[in-house]
Amino acid sequence: MKVSKKVVGVEYAIRDIVLAARKVQQKGMKVDYLNIGDPVQFGFQPPNNVKQALIDAINKGENYYSTSEGLEELRDEIAKKENTKGLSIEADDILVTNGVSEGLEMVISSIVDEGDEVLLPGPYYPPYASYVKLHGGIPIEFAVDLENSTPDIEDIRKKISSKTVAICLISPNNPTGVVFNENSLRELVNIANQNNLYIICDEIYDQIIFDEKFVGIGKVADDSPVIVLNGFSKVHLMSGWRIGYIAFNHSSKLDELRENLPKLARVRIATNLPVQYAALESLRGPQDYITKFVSEIKKRRDLVVKRLNEIPGLSCPNPKGAFYAFPKIENNRFGSDKEFVTKLLESKGVLTVHGSGFGKQYGSDHFRLVYLPSLETLDSAMTKIEEFVNQ
Ligand SMILES: Cc1ncc(COP(=O)(O)O)c(C=O)c1O
């Protein structure tokens, strides 16, 4: 029976690689899963008041369809959070979604037609390219200096064409942990304005920052057309509950999009209502669980980056945010990064993701690992990687 060409082309390296890990496990080998960026699978949990808010909502009978745009109280609270980051918005500027993933699909399907081009940071979180391609568009990767955390503005300039409709930013970035500073964000906004592009900024890791202060796109955007994607899966430890949002700033260039995109929210009816109450509590309640989580994973980052850089043949810039390390494989004797990752899995049981899964142009010759497991697990996984590289 017929299957569309566009769906056959969809890839998601982070989860696709798990099939290979299952085979290794079936042979009796223990696998260290360093592939999925889900803190809740590594012992971090939403705090009790947030869990209780979910249970209470269910018990109070909040089990019906919510409005398509989401609970007003929640949107109010989200607006307050975004205001503190410099994005000047109100509840009406927000659409609650089933995770950033759904928000991203709504945004891309609302702005991309056949042949349109979308600029993505190289390397990028894979669904950005998948959704662009699914809608007939072409993802174009731009260079980012991973050591200095700066976008290559000249490279962006060269890659903009009459077909370019948007530039996507992911800060802090998955898979590199790069965080753009205020100056870089200003340069990006300027170049987007000069070329009439939407600025789509994914800030899902906005509070998972280790060394410097986070600067949101809202702080520098003025009246440029900015769409912020954010959610509760990472900072708020609610990955399995599937909740996020789209926030639009007040640029008049967004008027037509804001008239049309919410139709997609209405078509899919609504997001999970009890979870919206839990998300509300996660914003209103005590925030110390976030500080504890971040200081815990900072220790894990420090260990992993130190150990990786001690291995001859690997080099790893210091991630400034999120929970991923993205080492470069120098003189790869395995030919490709995919082969490196597969052999590492088969011989040592350490599951990572090949860098080319995050964009071939800038991701190749790297691999990504998640530093969410315990210090003991990470230390032992680093020893296995070291033995593997030295073999
Ligand atoms: C940059 C980025 N955006 C979005 C997501 C997915 O977010 P959600 O769980 O809200 O769909 C991830 C998950 O890894 C991510 O790294």
The ligand as a MOL file (V3000), in Angstrom:
LIG
                    3D

  0  0  0     0  0            999 V3000
M  V30 BEGIN CTAB
M  V30 COUNTS 16 16 0 0 0
M  V30 BEGIN ATOM
M  V30 1 C 16.0770 21.8010 21.7240 0
M  V30 2 C 14.9100 20.9210 22.0390 0
M  V30 3 N 13.6730 21.3310 21.7360 0
M  V30 4 C 12.5990 20.5620 22.0080 0
M  V30 5 C 12.7240 19.3170 22.5980 0
M  V30 6 C 11.5010 18.4900 22.8500 0
M  V30 7 O 10.6990 19.1460 23.7470 0
M  V30 8 P 9.2720 18.6190 24.2620 0
M  V30 9 O 9.5080 17.4900 25.2050 0
M  V30 10 O 8.7090 19.8190 24.9330 0
M  V30 11 O 8.5060 18.2060 23.0580 0
M  V30 12 C 13.9940 18.8420 22.9260 0
M  V30 13 C 14.1580 17.5020 23.5350 0
M  V30 14 O 15.2210 16.9360 23.5850 0
M  V30 15 C 15.1130 19.6640 22.6380 0
M  V30 16 O 16.3490 19.2680 22.9230 0
M  V30 END ATOM
M  V30 BEGIN BOND
M  V30 1 1 1 2
M  V30 2 1 2 3
M  V30 3 2 2 15
M  V30 4 2 3 4
M  V30 5 1 4 5
M  V30 6 1 5 6
M  V30 7 2 5 12
M  V30 8 1 6 7
M  V30 9 1 7 8
M  V30 10 2 8 9
M  V30 11 1 8 10
M  V30 12 1 8 11
M  V30 13 1 12 13
M  V30 14 1 12 15
M  V30 15 2 13 14
M  V30 16 1 15 16
M  V30 END BOND
M  V30 END CTAB
M  END
